Amino acid sequence: MKVRVDKSRCQGHAMCNAVAPAVYPIDDEGFVTIDVAEVAAADAELAKLGVETCPERAISIEE
């Protein structure tokens, strides 16, 4: 599974990081630092939770 972040939509709420910090690392201003990342099977549910918590819908999953 891959997660993809549309950085043009990310507003730095850091809600994805709050629920899944290992999947969604952020910078000092709260913006996600990844564009595309491979997610381990063990972190799949956390990755999905991060997608659900993003108020800007900036994160998508490719399975």
PDB file with one MODEL, atoms N, CA, C and O in Angstrom:
MODEL        1
ATOM      1  N   MET A   1       0.842  -1.175   0.000  1.00  0.00           N
ATOM      2  CA  MET A   1       0.000   0.000   0.000  1.00  0.00           C
ATOM      3  C   MET A   1       0.888   1.240   0.000  1.00  0.00           C
ATOM      4  O   MET A   1       1.952   1.266   0.617  1.00  0.00           O
ATOM      5  N   LYS A   2       0.422   2.260  -0.706  1.00  0.00           N
ATOM      6  CA  LYS A   2       1.125   3.547  -0.735  1.00  0.00           C
ATOM      7  C   LYS A   2       0.170   4.636  -0.275  1.00  0.00           C
ATOM      8  O   LYS A   2      -1.031   4.584  -0.538  1.00  0.00           O
ATOM      9  N   VAL A   3       0.723   5.622   0.416  1.00  0.00           N
ATOM     10  CA  VAL A   3      -0.035   6.825   0.714  1.00  0.00           C
ATOM     11  C   VAL A   3       0.548   7.957  -0.123  1.00  0.00           C
ATOM     12  O   VAL A   3       1.758   8.052  -0.326  1.00  0.00           O
ATOM     13  N   ARG A   4      -0.338   8.798  -0.594  1.00  0.00           N
ATOM     14  CA  ARG A   4       0.067   9.947  -1.408  1.00  0.00           C
ATOM     15  C   ARG A   4      -0.521  11.205  -0.775  1.00  0.00           C
ATOM     16  O   ARG A   4      -1.704  11.256  -0.439  1.00  0.00           O
ATOM     17  N   VAL A   5       0.326  12.214  -0.622  1.00  0.00           N
ATOM     18  CA  VAL A   5      -0.110  13.470  -0.022  1.00  0.00           C
ATOM     19  C   VAL A   5      -0.059  14.568  -1.082  1.00  0.00           C
ATOM     20  O   VAL A   5       0.974  14.793  -1.713  1.00  0.00           O
ATOM     21  N   ASP A   6      -1.172  15.236  -1.263  1.00  0.00           N
ATOM     22  CA  ASP A   6      -1.234  16.393  -2.155  1.00  0.00           C
ATOM     23  C   ASP A   6      -0.851  17.606  -1.309  1.00  0.00           C
ATOM     24  O   ASP A   6      -1.685  18.175  -0.604  1.00  0.00           O
ATOM     25  N   LYS A   7       0.410  17.986  -1.391  1.00  0.00           N
ATOM     26  CA  LYS A   7       0.911  19.058  -0.533  1.00  0.00           C
ATOM     27  C   LYS A   7       0.264  20.411  -0.827  1.00  0.00           C
ATOM     28  O   LYS A   7       0.292  21.305   0.020  1.00  0.00           O
ATOM     29  N   SER A   8      -0.310  20.569  -2.000  1.00  0.00           N
ATOM     30  CA  SER A   8      -0.988  21.831  -2.299  1.00  0.00           C
ATOM     31  C   SER A   8      -2.297  21.954  -1.514  1.00  0.00           C
ATOM     32  O   SER A   8      -2.821  23.056  -1.352  1.00  0.00           O
ATOM     33  N   ARG A   9      -2.821  20.833  -1.030  1.00  0.00           N
ATOM     34  CA  ARG A   9      -4.062  20.840  -0.244  1.00  0.00           C
ATOM     35  C   ARG A   9      -3.801  20.813   1.258  1.00  0.00           C
ATOM     36  O   ARG A   9      -4.651  21.228   2.046  1.00  0.00           O
ATOM     37  N   CYS A  10      -2.627  20.325   1.657  1.00  0.00           N
ATOM     38  CA  CYS A  10      -2.297  20.217   3.082  1.00  0.00           C
ATOM     39  C   CYS A  10      -2.234  21.613   3.703  1.00  0.00           C
ATOM     40  O   CYS A  10      -1.568  22.508   3.183  1.00  0.00           O
ATOM     41  N   GLN A  11      -2.941  21.780   4.828  1.00  0.00           N
ATOM     42  CA  GLN A  11      -2.976  23.071   5.512  1.00  0.00           C
ATOM     43  C   GLN A  11      -2.237  23.046   6.849  1.00  0.00           C
ATOM     44  O   GLN A  11      -2.259  24.028   7.591  1.00  0.00           O
ATOM     45  N   GLY A  12      -1.585  21.925   7.157  1.00  0.00           N
ATOM     46  CA  GLY A  12      -0.777  21.857   8.365  1.00  0.00           C
ATOM     47  C   GLY A  12      -1.554  21.610   9.642  1.00  0.00           C
ATOM     48  O   GLY A  12      -1.087  21.972  10.722  1.00  0.00           O
ATOM     49  N   HIS A  13      -2.719  21.007   9.552  1.00  0.00           N
ATOM     50  CA  HIS A  13      -3.502  20.695  10.757  1.00  0.00           C
ATOM     51  C   HIS A  13      -2.830  19.598  11.587  1.00  0.00           C
ATOM     52  O   HIS A  13      -3.019  19.536  12.802  1.00  0.00           O
ATOM     53  N   ALA A  14      -2.054  18.741  10.940  1.00  0.00           N
ATOM     54  CA  ALA A  14      -1.301  17.650  11.577  1.00  0.00           C
ATOM     55  C   ALA A  14      -2.190  16.607  12.241  1.00  0.00           C
ATOM     56  O   ALA A  14      -1.741  15.895  13.139  1.00  0.00           O
ATOM     57  N   MET A  15      -3.415  16.510  11.822  1.00  0.00           N
ATOM     58  CA  MET A  15      -4.305  15.502  12.400  1.00  0.00           C
ATOM     59  C   MET A  15      -3.888  14.094  11.988  1.00  0.00           C
ATOM     60  O   MET A  15      -4.038  13.153  12.768  1.00  0.00           O
ATOM     61  N   CYS A  16      -3.375  13.941  10.786  1.00  0.00           N
ATOM     62  CA  CYS A  16      -2.895  12.632  10.341  1.00  0.00           C
ATOM     63  C   CYS A  16      -1.733  12.173  11.220  1.00  0.00           C
ATOM     64  O   CYS A  16      -1.650  11.004  11.596  1.00  0.00           O
ATOM     65  N   ASN A  17      -0.851  13.093  11.537  1.00  0.00           N
ATOM     66  CA  ASN A  17       0.291  12.786  12.399  1.00  0.00           C
ATOM     67  C   ASN A  17      -0.160  12.448  13.811  1.00  0.00           C
ATOM     68  O   ASN A  17       0.459  11.617  14.475  1.00  0.00           O
ATOM     69  N   ALA A  18      -1.217  13.072  14.273  1.00  0.00           N
ATOM     70  CA  ALA A  18      -1.714  12.812  15.624  1.00  0.00           C
ATOM     71  C   ALA A  18      -2.189  11.374  15.780  1.00  0.00           C
ATOM     72  O   ALA A  18      -2.055  10.790  16.855  1.00  0.00           O
ATOM     73  N   VAL A  19      -2.749  10.792  14.703  1.00  0.00           N
ATOM     74  CA  VAL A  19      -3.244   9.413  14.791  1.00  0.00           C
ATOM     75  C   VAL A  19      -2.243   8.389  14.289  1.00  0.00           C
ATOM     76  O   VAL A  19      -2.324   7.216  14.655  1.00  0.00           O
ATOM     77  N   ALA A  20      -1.289   8.815  13.446  1.00  0.00           N
ATOM     78  CA  ALA A  20      -0.322   7.869  12.874  1.00  0.00           C
ATOM     79  C   ALA A  20       1.020   8.550  12.603  1.00  0.00           C
ATOM     80  O   ALA A  20       1.390   8.739  11.445  1.00  0.00           O
ATOM     81  N   PRO A  21       1.750   8.920  13.653  1.00  0.00           N
ATOM     82  CA  PRO A  21       3.004   9.647  13.465  1.00  0.00           C
ATOM     83  C   PRO A  21       4.073   8.874  12.690  1.00  0.00           C
ATOM     84  O   PRO A  21       4.906   9.482  12.017  1.00  0.00           O
ATOM     85  N   ALA A  22       4.060   7.566  12.775  1.00  0.00           N
ATOM     86  CA  ALA A  22       5.049   6.772  12.034  1.00  0.00           C
ATOM     87  C   ALA A  22       4.773   6.781  10.536  1.00  0.00           C
ATOM     88  O   ALA A  22       5.690   6.607   9.733  1.00  0.00           O
ATOM     89  N   VAL A  23       3.528   6.981  10.164  1.00  0.00           N
ATOM     90  CA  VAL A  23       3.135   6.981   8.744  1.00  0.00           C
ATOM     91  C   VAL A  23       3.208   8.391   8.160  1.00  0.00           C
ATOM     92  O   VAL A  23       3.590   8.568   7.003  1.00  0.00           O
ATOM     93  N   TYR A  24       2.841   9.394   8.963  1.00  0.00           N
ATOM     94  CA  TYR A  24       2.749  10.769   8.486  1.00  0.00           C
ATOM     95  C   TYR A  24       3.674  11.703   9.270  1.00  0.00           C
ATOM     96  O   TYR A  24       3.215  12.427  10.154  1.00  0.00           O
ATOM     97  N   PRO A  25       4.964  11.692   8.955  1.00  0.00           N
ATOM     98  CA  PRO A  25       5.874  12.622   9.636  1.00  0.00           C
ATOM     99  C   PRO A  25       5.570  14.060   9.213  1.00  0.00           C
ATOM    100  O   PRO A  25       5.164  14.317   8.079  1.00  0.00           O
ATOM    101  N   ILE A  26       5.775  14.985  10.139  1.00  0.00           N
ATOM    102  CA  ILE A  26       5.503  16.397   9.848  1.00  0.00           C
ATOM    103  C   ILE A  26       6.741  17.251  10.131  1.00  0.00           C
ATOM    104  O   ILE A  26       7.655  16.838  10.845  1.00  0.00           O
ATOM    105  N   ASP A  27       6.742  18.449   9.552  1.00  0.00           N
ATOM    106  CA  ASP A  27       7.825  19.390   9.820  1.00  0.00           C
ATOM    107  C   ASP A  27       7.449  20.256  11.025  1.00  0.00           C
ATOM    108  O   ASP A  27       6.419  20.030  11.661  1.00  0.00           O
ATOM    109  N   ASP A  28       8.273  21.229  11.329  1.00  0.00           N
ATOM    110  CA  ASP A  28       8.051  22.083  12.506  1.00  0.00           C
ATOM    111  C   ASP A  28       6.781  22.929  12.422  1.00  0.00           C
ATOM    112  O   ASP A  28       6.294  23.425  13.437  1.00  0.00           O
ATOM    113  N   GLU A  29       6.250  23.091  11.217  1.00  0.00           N
ATOM    114  CA  GLU A  29       5.046  23.905  11.038  1.00  0.00           C
ATOM    115  C   GLU A  29       3.779  23.062  10.932  1.00  0.00           C
ATOM    116  O   GLU A  29       2.688  23.605  10.755  1.00  0.00           O
ATOM    117  N   GLY A  30       3.914  21.729  11.040  1.00  0.00           N
ATOM    118  CA  GLY A  30       2.751  20.852  11.008  1.00  0.00           C
ATOM    119  C   GLY A  30       2.411  20.274   9.654  1.00  0.00           C
ATOM    120  O   GLY A  30       1.395  19.594   9.511  1.00  0.00           O
ATOM    121  N   PHE A  31       3.242  20.531   8.653  1.00  0.00           N
ATOM    122  CA  PHE A  31       2.972  20.016   7.316  1.00  0.00           C
ATOM    123  C   PHE A  31       3.615  18.645   7.120  1.00  0.00           C
ATOM    124  O   PHE A  31       4.743  18.414   7.557  1.00  0.00           O
ATOM    125  N   VAL A  32       2.897  17.742   6.465  1.00  0.00           N
ATOM    126  CA  VAL A  32       3.415  16.401   6.186  1.00  0.00           C
ATOM    127  C   VAL A  32       4.646  16.515   5.289  1.00  0.00           C
ATOM    128  O   VAL A  32       4.672  17.310   4.350  1.00  0.00           O
ATOM    129  N   THR A  33       5.658  15.714   5.590  1.00  0.00           N
ATOM    130  CA  THR A  33       6.923  15.813   4.850  1.00  0.00           C
ATOM    131  C   THR A  33       7.051  14.813   3.705  1.00  0.00           C
ATOM    132  O   THR A  33       8.042  14.848   2.976  1.00  0.00           O
ATOM    133  N   ILE A  34       6.079  13.926   3.528  1.00  0.00           N
ATOM    134  CA  ILE A  34       6.161  12.952   2.441  1.00  0.00           C
ATOM    135  C   ILE A  34       5.259  13.361   1.285  1.00  0.00           C
ATOM    136  O   ILE A  34       4.261  14.058   1.472  1.00  0.00           O
ATOM    137  N   ASP A  35       5.626  12.914   0.091  1.00  0.00           N
ATOM    138  CA  ASP A  35       4.753  13.041  -1.075  1.00  0.00           C
ATOM    139  C   ASP A  35       4.059  11.703  -1.314  1.00  0.00           C
ATOM    140  O   ASP A  35       2.834  11.614  -1.393  1.00  0.00           O
ATOM    141  N   VAL A  36       4.899  10.656  -1.425  1.00  0.00           N
ATOM    142  CA  VAL A  36       4.424   9.291  -1.605  1.00  0.00           C
ATOM    143  C   VAL A  36       5.270   8.408  -0.709  1.00  0.00           C
ATOM    144  O   VAL A  36       6.488   8.570  -0.636  1.00  0.00           O
ATOM    145  N   ALA A  37       4.620   7.468  -0.022  1.00  0.00           N
ATOM    146  CA  ALA A  37       5.374   6.563   0.852  1.00  0.00           C
ATOM    147  C   ALA A  37       4.747   5.184   0.844  1.00  0.00           C
ATOM    148  O   ALA A  37       3.525   5.041   0.801  1.00  0.00           O
ATOM    149  N   GLU A  38       5.595   4.175   0.886  1.00  0.00           N
ATOM    150  CA  GLU A  38       5.170   2.789   1.038  1.00  0.00           C
ATOM    151  C   GLU A  38       4.824   2.577   2.504  1.00  0.00           C
ATOM    152  O   GLU A  38       5.569   3.004   3.387  1.00  0.00           O
ATOM    153  N   VAL A  39       3.718   1.933   2.765  1.00  0.00           N
ATOM    154  CA  VAL A  39       3.277   1.681   4.136  1.00  0.00           C
ATOM    155  C   VAL A  39       3.300   0.184   4.385  1.00  0.00           C
ATOM    156  O   VAL A  39       2.773  -0.598   3.594  1.00  0.00           O
ATOM    157  N   ALA A  40       3.910  -0.204   5.482  1.00  0.00           N
ATOM    158  CA  ALA A  40       3.954  -1.615   5.856  1.00  0.00           C
ATOM    159  C   ALA A  40       2.542  -2.115   6.156  1.00  0.00           C
ATOM    160  O   ALA A  40       1.682  -1.353   6.598  1.00  0.00           O
ATOM    161  N   ALA A  41       2.319  -3.391   5.912  1.00  0.00           N
ATOM    162  CA  ALA A  41       1.004  -3.988   6.150  1.00  0.00           C
ATOM    163  C   ALA A  41       0.550  -3.772   7.594  1.00  0.00           C
ATOM    164  O   ALA A  41      -0.639  -3.585   7.854  1.00  0.00           O
ATOM    165  N   ALA A  42       1.484  -3.797   8.516  1.00  0.00           N
ATOM    166  CA  ALA A  42       1.151  -3.607   9.932  1.00  0.00           C
ATOM    167  C   ALA A  42       0.604  -2.208  10.221  1.00  0.00           C
ATOM    168  O   ALA A  42      -0.109  -2.011  11.205  1.00  0.00           O
ATOM    169  N   ASP A  43       0.937  -1.233   9.362  1.00  0.00           N
ATOM    170  CA  ASP A  43       0.489   0.149   9.559  1.00  0.00           C
ATOM    171  C   ASP A  43      -0.679   0.537   8.656  1.00  0.00           C
ATOM    172  O   ASP A  43      -1.051   1.710   8.609  1.00  0.00           O
ATOM    173  N   ALA A  44      -1.261  -0.416   7.942  1.00  0.00           N
ATOM    174  CA  ALA A  44      -2.323  -0.111   6.981  1.00  0.00           C
ATOM    175  C   ALA A  44      -3.532   0.557   7.631  1.00  0.00           C
ATOM    176  O   ALA A  44      -4.067   1.523   7.087  1.00  0.00           O
ATOM    177  N   GLU A  45      -3.963   0.061   8.771  1.00  0.00           N
ATOM    178  CA  GLU A  45      -5.133   0.653   9.433  1.00  0.00           C
ATOM    179  C   GLU A  45      -4.832   2.069   9.915  1.00  0.00           C
ATOM    180  O   GLU A  45      -5.694   2.946   9.850  1.00  0.00           O
ATOM    181  N   LEU A  46      -3.611   2.293  10.398  1.00  0.00           N
ATOM    182  CA  LEU A  46      -3.229   3.648  10.812  1.00  0.00           C
ATOM    183  C   LEU A  46      -3.200   4.597   9.620  1.00  0.00           C
ATOM    184  O   LEU A  46      -3.623   5.748   9.726  1.00  0.00           O
ATOM    185  N   ALA A  47      -2.697   4.110   8.479  1.00  0.00           N
ATOM    186  CA  ALA A  47      -2.659   4.937   7.276  1.00  0.00           C
ATOM    187  C   ALA A  47      -4.073   5.343   6.867  1.00  0.00           C
ATOM    188  O   ALA A  47      -4.310   6.494   6.501  1.00  0.00           O
ATOM    189  N   LYS A  48      -5.001   4.408   6.928  1.00  0.00           N
ATOM    190  CA  LYS A  48      -6.395   4.695   6.574  1.00  0.00           C
ATOM    191  C   LYS A  48      -7.014   5.686   7.564  1.00  0.00           C
ATOM    192  O   LYS A  48      -7.774   6.569   7.167  1.00  0.00           O
ATOM    193  N   LEU A  49      -6.696   5.540   8.823  1.00  0.00           N
ATOM    194  CA  LEU A  49      -7.200   6.469   9.831  1.00  0.00           C
ATOM    195  C   LEU A  49      -6.681   7.888   9.562  1.00  0.00           C
ATOM    196  O   LEU A  49      -7.410   8.864   9.742  1.00  0.00           O
ATOM    197  N   GLY A  50      -5.428   7.996   9.135  1.00  0.00           N
ATOM    198  CA  GLY A  50      -4.868   9.292   8.778  1.00  0.00           C
ATOM    199  C   GLY A  50      -5.611   9.944   7.630  1.00  0.00           C
ATOM    200  O   GLY A  50      -5.833  11.155   7.636  1.00  0.00           O
ATOM    201  N   VAL A  51      -5.998   9.144   6.643  1.00  0.00           N
ATOM    202  CA  VAL A  51      -6.782   9.652   5.510  1.00  0.00           C
ATOM    203  C   VAL A  51      -8.118  10.196   6.010  1.00  0.00           C
ATOM    204  O   VAL A  51      -8.546  11.281   5.614  1.00  0.00           O
ATOM    205  N   GLU A  52      -8.766   9.433   6.880  1.00  0.00           N
ATOM    206  CA  GLU A  52     -10.084   9.819   7.397  1.00  0.00           C
ATOM    207  C   GLU A  52     -10.036  11.093   8.245  1.00  0.00           C
ATOM    208  O   GLU A  52     -11.006  11.851   8.274  1.00  0.00           O
ATOM    209  N   THR A  53      -8.925  11.334   8.930  1.00  0.00           N
ATOM    210  CA  THR A  53      -8.851  12.497   9.817  1.00  0.00           C
ATOM    211  C   THR A  53      -8.443  13.787   9.111  1.00  0.00           C
ATOM    212  O   THR A  53      -8.571  14.868   9.686  1.00  0.00           O
ATOM    213  N   CYS A  54      -7.959  13.692   7.888  1.00  0.00           N
ATOM    214  CA  CYS A  54      -7.496  14.885   7.174  1.00  0.00           C
ATOM    215  C   CYS A  54      -8.685  15.750   6.754  1.00  0.00           C
ATOM    216  O   CYS A  54      -9.470  15.337   5.901  1.00  0.00           O
ATOM    217  N   PRO A  55      -8.830  16.943   7.336  1.00  0.00           N
ATOM    218  CA  PRO A  55      -9.969  17.793   6.989  1.00  0.00           C
ATOM    219  C   PRO A  55      -9.894  18.360   5.570  1.00  0.00           C
ATOM    220  O   PRO A  55     -10.912  18.772   5.013  1.00  0.00           O
ATOM    221  N   GLU A  56      -8.716  18.382   4.994  1.00  0.00           N
ATOM    222  CA  GLU A  56      -8.543  18.933   3.646  1.00  0.00           C
ATOM    223  C   GLU A  56      -8.609  17.856   2.566  1.00  0.00           C
ATOM    224  O   GLU A  56      -8.559  18.163   1.375  1.00  0.00           O
ATOM    225  N   ARG A  57      -8.721  16.584   2.985  1.00  0.00           N
ATOM    226  CA  ARG A  57      -8.726  15.443   2.055  1.00  0.00           C
ATOM    227  C   ARG A  57      -7.494  15.472   1.148  1.00  0.00           C
ATOM    228  O   ARG A  57      -7.583  15.261  -0.062  1.00  0.00           O
ATOM    229  N   ALA A  58      -6.354  15.738   1.763  1.00  0.00           N
ATOM    230  CA  ALA A  58      -5.090  15.851   1.030  1.00  0.00           C
ATOM    231  C   ALA A  58      -4.365  14.518   0.883  1.00  0.00           C
ATOM    232  O   ALA A  58      -3.353  14.439   0.186  1.00  0.00           O
ATOM    233  N   ILE A  59      -4.874  13.464   1.534  1.00  0.00           N
ATOM    234  CA  ILE A  59      -4.186  12.171   1.531  1.00  0.00           C
ATOM    235  C   ILE A  59      -5.030  11.136   0.819  1.00  0.00           C
ATOM    236  O   ILE A  59      -6.243  11.064   1.019  1.00  0.00           O
ATOM    237  N   SER A  60      -4.380  10.329  -0.022  1.00  0.00           N
ATOM    238  CA  SER A  60      -5.057   9.221  -0.669  1.00  0.00           C
ATOM    239  C   SER A  60      -4.225   7.956  -0.519  1.00  0.00           C
ATOM    240  O   SER A  60      -3.026   8.011  -0.244  1.00  0.00           O
ATOM    241  N   ILE A  61      -4.876   6.829  -0.703  1.00  0.00           N
ATOM    242  CA  ILE A  61      -4.224   5.531  -0.586  1.00  0.00           C
ATOM    243  C   ILE A  61      -4.308   4.802  -1.912  1.00  0.00           C
ATOM    244  O   ILE A  61      -5.345   4.796  -2.576  1.00  0.00           O
ATOM    245  N   GLU A  62      -3.200   4.192  -2.282  1.00  0.00           N
ATOM    246  CA  GLU A  62      -3.142   3.334  -3.469  1.00  0.00           C
ATOM    247  C   GLU A  62      -2.828   1.927  -2.982  1.00  0.00           C
ATOM    248  O   GLU A  62      -1.795   1.698  -2.352  1.00  0.00           O
ATOM    249  N   GLU A  63      -3.712   0.992  -3.271  1.00  0.00           N
ATOM    250  CA  GLU A  63      -3.474  -0.376  -2.812  1.00  0.00           C
ATOM    251  C   GLU A  63      -2.995  -1.257  -3.933  1.00  0.00           C
ATOM    252  O   GLU A  63      -2.745  -2.444  -3.722  1.00  0.00           O
TER     253      GLU A  63
ENDMDL
END
